[in-house]
């Protein structure tokens, strides 16, 4: 009787083990609506990269101006995404990533929106990278005292929108209600100030100037009202110096600030970073404003793994930075190109880096 019960218990245990093993295998390969963000490659804006043909080229190349030797590095950081809608990560990959502080498990929709293919996402990111390079060049050259005129052009018009039938792609926006906007952001701000009242856009079309009245339409998002014309804008700068930024297979706008710093270092005597290794991230606009980016925790770990001692982080990302800084990395908060330059001066001079602004518990929301 005892032997029979023991045999039955063994069989039950064996079946339970097989079922558990089968379940684990199923979970290992079962796709889920999540992807993994992890540290991506780090690129020194003062160094060289390989172009599409595999040839080594300076990441920043300048024609039409004197350039100066640089030392150390001003690293731009990236995030690598594991998985997509076509090939999502498995349960096992997600579990391993969950317990790795340098990686993050995020909803698929946050990275790959519904209805957008991986190819379309990559194309959009490449366009944002191009815009970021233009903004960075404008910000750097203006910081150095150069006049950088800008032309604001309508890139596209949404069908059925407020501007549909009134504006056309390639229209150049000269003024809004008689005010000449400094850039696209200033133009958008003027539209917001209208609070829904019609705005008069002075445009140039086919070489002729004309006024067009457009009534913005309200869009509510999370309780915030935004007034929209239904157009996308493209800025074209007239640069006094030819600056070429060479970086393939990297998309998005988050390298803007580091591009600008690299350009300034290349065009000025001495070493902006004092020859040290400084990393960072942040979008930038032509007026030097530094903005938030995604995946900053992964970028912090990527920078530290690459050997950086200092990291320039957008102040608007501080709520994600505080409490997640890898050991050995000093984070310096910045909200503008000017603040970033001041921080680099302290680093280069061997000053008190601890006195510089950083992310604190007060930033956590």
C-alpha positions, -999 to 999 in steps of 0.1 A, spaced: 0 0 0 28 24 9 47 15 -23 16 21 -44 10 55 -28 47 64 -33 45 54 -70 14 75 -75 30 105 -58 61 101 -80 39 100 -111 20 131 -100 52 149 -93 66 140 -127 35 152 -144 36 185 -125 72 189 -134 65 183 -171 35 207 -170 57 234 -153 85 229 -178 61 231 -207 45 263 -193 80 278 -189 88 270 -225 55 285 -237 62 316 -216 97 318 -229 86 321 -265 51 337 -260 52 373 -274 39 402 -252 30 438 -260 62 452 -246 97 461 -258 130 465 -240 150 497 -239 187 493 -232 219 514 -235 229 519 -271 261 530 -288 279 561 -275 295 585 -301 321 611 -295 311 642 -313 347 652 -314 358 619 -329 353 599 -361 325 576 -372 320 553 -402 298 565 -430 274 544 -450 303 530 -471 323 521 -440 348 549 -444 360 567 -413 349 603 -413 349 631 -387 315 632 -370 317 670 -373 333 685 -404 336 722 -410 343 742 -442 346 780 -444 360 786 -409 391 779 -388 389 748 -367 410 739 -336 423 706 -321 402 690 -294 408 665 -267 388 642 -245 352 636 -257 318 651 -258 297 619 -260 262 617 -273 243 587 -259 216 566 -275 190 540 -266 186 506 -283 152 490 -285 149 452 -284 118 440 -301 91 454 -324 56 445 -335 70 421 -360 94 404 -336 84 412 -299 106 400 -271 98 368 -252 87 364 -215 122 353 -206 138 384 -222 113 407 -204 119 390 -170 157 394 -173 153 430 -184 130 438 -155 157 430 -130 184 449 -148 186 486 -137 202 496 -170 172 483 -190 135 491 -191 104 472 -201 80 496 -218 46 492 -235 49 484 -272 25 513 -281 48 538 -264 76 530 -289 57 516 -319 23 533 -321 -6 514 -335 -8 517 -373 29 527 -377 53 502 -391 88 498 -380 100 513 -413 77 543 -409 90 549 -373 126 547 -385 119 572 -412 103 596 -388 133 593 -364 157 600 -393 138 632 -401 139 643 -365 176 636 -365 181 659 -396 160 686 -379 180 682 -347 213 687 -366 200 719 -382 188 733 -349 221 723 -332 241 740 -359 220 772 -357 223 772 -319 260 768 -319 267 794 -345 244 819 -329 261 813 -295 294 821 -313 279 854 -325 270 845 -361 239 858 -378 218 828 -389 187 838 -408 158 813 -408 130 807 -433 98 791 -420 81 770 -446 49 750 -446 59 713 -451 24 698 -452 -13 706 -446 -37 682 -429 -68 674 -449 -99 689 -434 -79 711 -410 -82 748 -403 -56 756 -429 -69 731 -455 -76 750 -488 -59 781 -474 -22 772 -471 -1 750 -493 32 731 -489 62 753 -498 43 785 -486 68 806 -467 55 822 -435 68 858 -432 46 871 -403 18 863 -379 -5 892 -373 22 915 -385 49 900 -363 79 883 -379 85 851 -359 121 843 -350 115 806 -356 88 779 -358 84 778 -320 77 815 -319 52 811 -347 34 784 -327 34 806 -296 18 834 -316 -10 811 -326 -16 800 -290 -19 836 -279 -48 840 -304 -68 818 -281 -89 807 -310 -93 841 -327 -85 842 -365 -48 849 -372 -34 866 -403 -5 848 -418 16 868 -443 30 843 -467 51 842 -498 38 819 -526 53 816 -561 73 848 -554 43 868 -544 34 880 -509 -2 878 -496 -22 877 -463 -42 846 -454 -67 846 -424 -69 812 -406 -90 804 -376 -72 779 -353 -91 748 -340 -90 737 -304 -75 704 -294 -77 692 -258 -51 668 -245 -50 658 -208 -69 689 -199 -46 712 -219 -60 732 -248 -39 737 -279 -48 758 -308 -38 742 -342 -38 753 -378 -33 717 -390 1 723 -407 36 710 -402 65 734 -404 100 732 -417 128 756 -409 155 763 -434 186 781 -421 211 802 -441 243 791 -424 274 814 -428 296 783 -422 293 749 -438 289 723 -409 284 687 -418 273 662 -391 280 626 -401 261 600 -381 243 571 -398 217 547 -383 209 569 -354 175 587 -353 156 611 -331 162 646 -318 180 638 -285 216 644 -297 210 681 -304 227 696 -274 258 674 -277 260 683 -314 260 720 -306 287 716 -279 308 696 -304 305 723 -330 315 751 -306 345 731 -294 356 725 -330 353 762 -338 370 776 -307 406 774 -293 413 751 -264 394 722 -251 358 729 -240 358 699 -217 394 704 -204 403 671 -221 380 650 -200 352 626 -210 318 643 -208 286 627 -220 251 641 -222 218 643 -240 190 667 -247 171 682 -276 180 718 -286 163 746 -304 180 774 -324 177 797 -294 197 773 -272 169 758 -252 176 723 -240 146 699 -238 136 665 -225 143 632 -242 133 596 -237 153 567 -222 175 588 -201 182 561 -175 196 538 -202 217 567 -215 232 573 -180 243 537 -179 256 538 -214 277 569 -207 292 553 -175 300 521 -194 318 541 -220 340 557 -194 323 591 -189 327 608 -155 302 637 -161 268 637 -177 248 667 -188 211 660 -183 181 682 -192 164 696 -162 130 685 -175 143 649 -172 154 652 -136 123 634 -122 136 603 -140 173 608 -132 172 612 -94 179 579 -77 189 562 -109 225 575 -114 251 547 -118 280 548 -93 309 570 -105 289 593 -127 282 629 -118 250 644 -133 249 681 -140 215 697 -147 211 720 -177 183 738 -194 202 757 -220 233 757 -242 246 785 -221 243 766 -189 260 736 -205 289 758 -215 293 772 -180 293 736 -166 320 726 -190 341 757 -180 340 745 -144 350 710 -154 378 723 -177 391 747 -150 391 720 -123 365 739 -103 339 727 -78 317 705 -99 296 697 -68 285 733 -67 269 729 -102 231 723 -104 220 687 -103 189 666 -100 175 664 -65 146 648 -46 126 680 -52 125 671 -89 107 638 -83 70 641 -91 
